[in-house]
Amino acid sequence: MSDAIKIPRHVSIVMDGNGRWAKMRGKKRLEGHKAGEKSVRSCTEECVRQGVRYLSLFAFSEENWARPKDEVEGLMTLLAGSIKKETKLFTDNKVRLRVLGNRSRLDPSLNADIAEVEELTKDFERMDLIVFLSYSGKWDILQAAKRFARDAAADPSLIERADLSLFGNYLVTAEIPDPDLIIRTSGEQRISNYLLWQAAYSEFYFTDVLWPDFDGKELLKAFEEYSSRDRRYGKVK
């Protein structure tokens, strides 16, 4: 890419439109999720090529548990298969996998599969692939507040010492920088309870492209748009 293109350090994607993609083709919703796997692979490989340090994907929200049981079960089976299938992608490209969210709600066998790949890739430093699974921004802030409260009960001085950085260490994204660019596919323009704390100064990019049709080329379009943004963080240049 041109030197004029700025590559975000942390790119985050809300992968939306799988169901609509399937409906447009007369298929079941789960087929749309299956089709979206190739987009995950394409974007992961493109981010590695472009030197993105962190790529995060919003795969399944806390609210998604309310979807029909057969769809949820199908998604979990698909996720388990994807994690195993893409292990070679992670090892070949030195990509570290992290899965963040309320993992207590996941099936023990899925948690075991996740833990195995996380352990296998924990020392890779080329790129971190962060999958948000059973996650919501409000849940994240609440669990952080509960953990902070327990620590403060044992050490009341923590309350006076607390600042944004200290509290941020209680979020599931501790040690992961906030996203520079958040991409949402399928034409929807809302945050959907995602990274509410971490997205405070993220740049947003919305595209009408449905997730199964979003690939590395579409990702580069987002990077080009990001490069034109003037990030001031509330300050004046």
N, C-alpha and C positions, 0 to 999 in steps of 0.2 A: 504493500500500500504506500501511498504518497506520504512523505514526511509531514505534510500538513494535517494528516489525520491523527487525531488524538485517540489513543487507546485507553479506555477506562481501566482502572486497576481492578475494580469490582463491578461486574455486570450481573444484574439480576433479571430474571424473566418470569413473568406470569403467563404460563402456558395455557392460553384460553382458546376455545373454539373447536375442541375435538368432537363434541357432541353435534354441533351444527355441521361440521365437515361430514360426519357420518350420515346425518339426516338428509343432506343434500344429495347423497349418493344412494339413498334407500337402504342404508345399513344400520345395524344396531350401534348404540353409543360406544360400546366397548371397542368396536372396530376403529372408531376415531382415535381412541386412546392408543390402540396398537399402532396405528399409522403415525402417531406422534413420536414414536420411539426413534424413527429415523431422523427427526428434527433435533432430538436431544443429541444424537450422535454427531450430526452435521455441525451443530452449534458448538459442541464440546471441542471437536477437532479444529474448527475455525478459531475458537478462542485460544487454543494451544498455539496455533500458527501465529496469531497476532500478538502473543505475549500477555494476554489477560492473566492476571494473577489469581483472581477469584471469580468463579462463575456459580451463581446460585439459581436454583429452579424451584418455583412454587408448585409442588406436585400434588398436594392433597391438604385441604384445610380442616380445621376442627369442625367447621360447619358441614363439610362434605360427608361426615358420618351420617347425616340425616337423609342422604340419597337412598334410593331403593337398595334393598339388601343385596340383590343379585349384581347390581352395578358395583357396589362397594367391594364385594367379595371378588368380583372379576378384576377390579383395579388392583387389589392387594396381590392376587395371583400374578398379574402382569408385572407389578413392581418387583416381586420376588424373582421372577424369571429374568427381568431386565438386569437386575443387580448381578446375577450370576453370569449372564450372557456378556455383559460389558466389562467384566473383570479384565479381560485381555486388553481392551481399550485403555483402561486405567494403567495397567502395568506397562504397556508399550509406550505410553505417553508420559509416564511418571506423574500421573494425576492422583491426588489424594481425595478419597471419598469421605464426606461427612454427612450424616443424616441427622437433622435437628428437628425437634418438635416434641409433642407429648407422646413419647414412644411407649408409655405404659399402656396405651390403648391398642398397640399393635400385637398381632399374634406372636407368641414366643418363637415360633419357627422363623418368622420374618425377621424378628429382632436378632436372632442367631445368625441368619444369613448376612444381615447388615453388619453386625459386629465382626464377622469373619473378614469381610472385604475392607472394613475400616482398619482392622489390625494389619492386614496385608499391605495396605497403601499408606500407613501412617507416617512413614519417613519420606514420602515423595514430596518434592518442593517446587515442581514446575508449575503446577496449578492445583488449586483446591476446587473440587466440585462439591457444592453444598446443596443437598436436596432437603427442602423443607417439607416434612411429612407429618400429618396430624398437627399442623401448626396454625396459630393465629396470633396476630400482634397483641391483642388484648390478653390472651392467655399468657403470652411471653412476659408482658409487663407485670401481670398478676403473680406469676410464679416467682419472678425476680423480687417483687415486693415481699412476698412471704419468706423467701430465703433471707432477704436483708433483715426483716423483722426478727427472725430467729437469731441471727448473728448479733443484732443490736440488743436483744434481750440479754445476751451473755456479755456484751461489751457496749454499755450505753454511750460511750464516747464516740462510737461509730456514727451516731446520728449527727453530731456536730461536724464530724470530719467528712461526711458524705458530700460528694459533688457529682456532676454528670458522669465523669469518667469512672468514679468508684461504683456508682449504681449500674452503669453499663456493663460492668464485669459480672453482674448477676443475671444478665440476659443470656439466652442460649448462644448468642453470637459473640460472646466474650472472645477477644483475641482476633476476631474477624472484622476488618474495616467496614464501615457503612458503605452501601452501594453508591457508586458514582452515577450509574445509569440503570434505571428500571424500565424494562421493555414489557409492554402488554400487547398481546396479539388479539385479533378477532374484532377490533373496533370498539370494544368496551373501554370506557375512560373513567375508571374508579380504582381505588387502592384495595378494596375487598379485604380489609382487616389484615393486611400483609405488612410486616416490618414497620409498624406504626412509629416506633421510636427511631429506628435506624434510617428511615427514609426522610428525615427532617430536611435535608438539603440535597437529596438525590435529584438528578434530572430525569424526567419522564419522557418516554417515546411510545406513542400509540400508533398501531398499524392495523389496517383492516384485514390483513392476511391472517387466515386461520392457522392455528399452530401446526397442523400436519403439513402445511405448505410453506412453513417458515424454515429457511435453511441458512447456510453460511452466507450466501449472497444477500439475503434479506438482513442478516445481522450486520454486514458491512454498511448497508444503507443507514442503519441506526447509528453506527459509529460515525459516519459522515455527518449526520444531523447533530450528534453530540459534539462534534468538533466545532460547530458553529455557535455553541452556547457560551455565554459569558458567565462563569460561576463566581458570584461575589459573596456568597454566604452571609447576606444581609449587610455587607459593607459597601462602600462607595469607592470605585477606582478613580 
